[in-house]
């Protein structure tokens, strides 16, 4: 039996939650969903340049879980950029903190 998903702390609150390639109608695009915890992991690791151990503590998760989340996020973002797909940001097991 799988272990229950632990609530992840996030601080980011994106102004927009949808991105798509310019000039391609939305109904012609495949959509990829990036969860809010994946966005937070990208923010901490790539924008803030934090080490995974420190970023994991901020999100209240293990380093291994953080690594899994960031790998998933990077794969989704690469897929969106390289294959001209739409990116929707929503969902995830999260707890917003200020």
C-alpha positions in Angstrom: 0.0 0.0 0.0 1.3 3.4 -1.0 2.1 5.9 1.7 -0.3 8.9 1.9 0.9 12.1 0.2 2.3 14.7 2.7 1.1 18.2 2.4 3.8 20.4 0.8 4.4 24.0 1.9 4.5 26.6 -0.9 5.1 30.3 -1.0 4.6 31.1 -4.7 1.3 32.3 -6.0 1.6 32.7 -9.7 -0.2 35.7 -11.4 -1.1 33.5 -14.3 -1.8 29.8 -14.5 -1.8 29.2 -18.2 0.9 29.4 -20.9 0.6 28.4 -24.6 2.6 28.9 -27.7 1.8 32.0 -29.7 -0.1 31.6 -32.9 -1.5 28.2 -32.3 -5.2 27.9 -31.3 -5.8 26.4 -27.9 -8.1 23.6 -29.3 -5.1 22.3 -31.4 -2.8 22.0 -28.4 -2.2 19.2 -26.0 -2.2 20.4 -22.4 0.4 19.5 -19.7 -0.5 20.1 -16.0 2.2 21.4 -13.7 1.2 21.2 -10.0 1.8 24.1 -7.6 4.3 22.0 -5.6 6.2 21.3 -8.8 6.2 25.1 -9.6 7.5 25.8 -6.0 10.3 23.2 -6.5 11.4 24.9 -9.7 11.3 28.3 -8.0 13.4 27.2 -5.1 15.9 25.1 -7.1 16.3 27.1 -10.3 15.3 30.7 -9.4 16.5 30.8 -5.8 19.4 28.4 -6.5 18.8 26.5 -3.3 20.3 23.1 -2.6 17.8 20.3 -2.7 18.2 19.6 1.1 17.4 23.2 2.0 14.5 23.5 -0.5 13.0 20.2 0.8 13.0 21.6 4.4 11.2 24.7 3.2 8.6 22.6 1.6 8.3 20.2 4.6 9.2 17.1 2.6 12.2 14.8 2.3 15.1 15.5 0.0 14.2 12.4 -2.0 10.7 13.6 -2.5 11.9 17.0 -3.5 14.2 15.4 -6.1 11.3 13.4 -7.5 9.1 16.6 -7.7 11.8 18.7 -9.4 12.6 15.9 -11.9 8.9 15.6 -12.8 8.6 19.4 -13.2 11.7 19.6 -15.4 10.4 16.9 -17.6 7.0 18.5 -18.0 8.5 21.9 -18.8 10.9 20.4 -21.4 7.9 18.6 -23.0 5.9 21.9 -23.2 8.8 23.9 -24.7 10.1 21.3 -27.2 6.7 19.9 -28.3 4.7 23.1 -28.4 2.1 22.2 -25.8 0.1 24.3 -23.4 1.0 24.5 -19.7 -1.6 24.7 -17.0 -0.5 25.4 -13.4 -2.9 24.0 -10.8 -3.5 21.4 -8.2 -1.2 19.4 -5.8 -1.3 18.6 -2.2 -0.3 22.0 -0.8 -0.4 24.3 2.1 0.2 28.0 1.4 2.5 29.8 3.8 3.5 33.5 3.9 
